[in-house]
Amino acid sequence: MNRDSVLQEFRDTITKDSLKARNLIRKLNYKDDPYLLQCIAQTYLDESRFNEDGIQREYLDWRKWRMAERYIIKAFELDSNCLIVLYTMGSLRKSSGQADIAIYCFEKIIKLGIKAESLCQNQLTVSLANELVNDSKFELYRLYRYKDPVLSKKYLYSYRRKLKKGVNTIFRPLEDFLLG
């Protein structure tokens, strides 16, 4: 199997069967590839948060979370400017209550933007990069909500402006993710 077909099958599979998706990535030369390591980390992170039936767990599965951490740290060591590596690292840290590290990751994503060096060796499309940058603003809105409400509102405003310009988001429907 070639890389492109494996990655396409991974994308088609990840939302239905994370174990199968992870095994697809392991067919490739993933050990020195930050993008592929991030893909593996994401499968473990999803499994740490959700049961096999897709229902969110009441508590994180820490064994799965530590596996995700192991892979994302390796990916970060290889490419600390890759937007999707930073986003997964931020999500991982946020899920375990490590807000300062999550904030660092999401702020770095915004700072890097869609420069060539942030596209993870051309694994990310400009559209996906824009989505990660904008979703980082939403993550920061949530992280700063009680710590710095004024800054939180600025991030939410900026996030909504980009949505109006057609940037995609994983936070759909938005109303389900807004804080009270």
C-alpha positions in Angstrom: 0.0 0.0 0.0 1.3 3.5 -0.7 1.3 6.3 1.8 -1.5 8.3 0.2 -4.0 5.4 0.0 -3.2 4.3 3.6 -3.7 7.9 4.8 -7.0 8.1 2.9 -8.2 4.8 4.4 -7.0 6.1 7.8 -9.2 9.3 7.4 -12.1 7.1 6.3 -11.7 4.8 9.3 -10.7 6.9 12.3 -14.1 8.0 13.3 -15.5 4.4 13.2 -12.6 2.3 14.4 -9.6 3.9 16.0 -7.7 0.6 16.5 -8.0 -0.3 12.8 -7.0 3.3 11.9 -3.9 3.1 14.1 -2.9 -0.3 12.6 -3.1 1.3 9.1 -0.6 3.9 10.2 1.7 1.3 11.6 2.0 -0.2 8.2 3.9 2.9 7.2 7.3 4.0 8.2 6.0 6.1 11.1 8.8 6.2 13.7 10.5 9.3 12.3 7.4 11.0 10.8 5.8 13.6 13.1 2.6 13.6 11.1 2.1 9.8 11.4 3.1 9.8 15.0 0.4 12.4 15.6 -2.1 10.2 13.8 -1.3 7.4 16.2 -1.5 9.7 19.2 -4.9 11.0 18.1 -6.3 7.5 18.0 -5.1 6.9 21.6 -6.4 10.3 22.7 -9.8 9.5 21.2 -9.9 6.2 23.0 -8.9 7.8 26.3 -11.9 10.1 26.0 -14.6 7.9 24.4 -15.9 4.3 24.9 -16.0 2.0 22.0 -19.6 3.0 21.3 -18.6 6.6 20.9 -20.0 7.8 24.2 -17.8 10.2 26.2 -16.2 8.5 29.2 -16.9 9.9 32.6 -13.2 9.7 33.4 -10.2 9.5 31.1 -8.7 6.1 30.4 -5.2 7.0 31.7 -3.5 4.1 30.1 -4.7 5.2 26.6 -3.9 8.8 27.5 -0.3 7.9 28.4 0.1 6.1 25.1 -1.2 9.2 23.3 1.3 11.3 25.3 4.2 9.0 24.3 3.5 9.3 20.6 2.8 13.1 20.6 5.9 13.8 22.6 8.0 12.0 20.0 6.2 13.9 17.2 6.8 17.2 19.0 10.5 16.3 19.3 10.7 15.8 15.6 8.7 18.9 14.6 7.6 21.4 17.2 6.2 23.7 14.6 3.8 21.3 12.9 0.2 22.7 13.5 -1.5 19.4 13.9 1.2 18.1 16.3 0.8 21.2 18.4 -3.0 20.9 18.3 -3.0 17.3 19.4 -0.5 18.2 22.1 -2.7 21.0 23.3 -5.8 18.8 23.3 -4.0 16.1 25.2 -2.7 18.5 27.8 -6.1 20.2 28.1 -7.8 16.9 28.7 -5.6 16.2 31.7 -5.9 19.7 33.2 -2.5 20.9 32.1 -3.9 24.3 31.0 -0.6 26.2 30.8 0.9 23.7 28.3 -2.3 23.7 26.3 -2.4 27.5 26.2 1.3 27.5 25.0 0.4 25.0 22.2 -2.7 26.9 21.0 -1.0 30.3 21.1 1.9 28.9 19.2 -0.4 27.6 16.5 -1.9 31.1 16.1 1.5 32.7 16.0 2.8 30.2 13.4 -0.2 30.5 11.2 -0.1 28.8 7.8 3.5 29.2 7.0 5.2 26.5 5.0 7.1 25.2 8.1 3.9 24.7 10.0 2.3 22.4 7.5 4.1 19.3 8.8 6.2 18.6 5.7 3.3 19.4 3.4 0.9 16.9 5.1 -1.6 19.6 5.9 -3.7 21.5 3.4 -4.0 25.3 3.8 -7.7 24.7 4.5 -6.9 22.3 7.4 -4.2 24.6 8.7 -6.7 27.5 8.7 -9.1 25.3 10.6 -6.5 24.4 13.2 -5.5 28.0 13.7 -9.1 29.1 14.1 -10.1 26.2 16.4 -7.1 27.1 18.5 -8.7 30.5 19.1 -11.9 28.6 20.3 -9.8 26.4 22.6 -8.2 29.5 24.0 -11.6 31.1 24.5 -12.5 28.1 26.6 -9.2 27.9 28.5 -9.2 31.6 29.4 -12.9 31.8 30.2 -12.4 32.1 33.9 -8.8 33.1 34.0 -9.1 36.2 31.8 -12.6 36.8 30.6 -11.7 39.8 28.5 -9.1 37.8 26.6 -11.5 34.9 26.3 -14.1 37.1 24.6 -11.4 38.4 22.1 -10.5 34.9 21.1 -14.2 34.0 20.7 -14.8 37.1 18.6 -11.8 36.4 16.4 -12.9 32.8 16.0 -16.5 33.8 14.9 -15.1 36.3 12.4 -13.2 33.5 10.7 -16.2 31.2 10.7 -18.2 34.0 8.8 -15.4 34.0 6.2 -15.9 30.3 5.6 -13.2 28.7 7.7 -14.2 25.2 8.8 -14.4 24.0 12.5 -14.7 20.8 14.5 -17.0 22.6 16.9 -20.4 21.9 15.4 -22.9 22.9 16.3 -21.2 25.8 17.9 -23.9 26.3 20.5 -23.1 22.9 22.0 -19.5 24.0 22.8 -20.0 27.6 24.1 -19.6 28.1 27.8 -22.4 29.7 29.8 
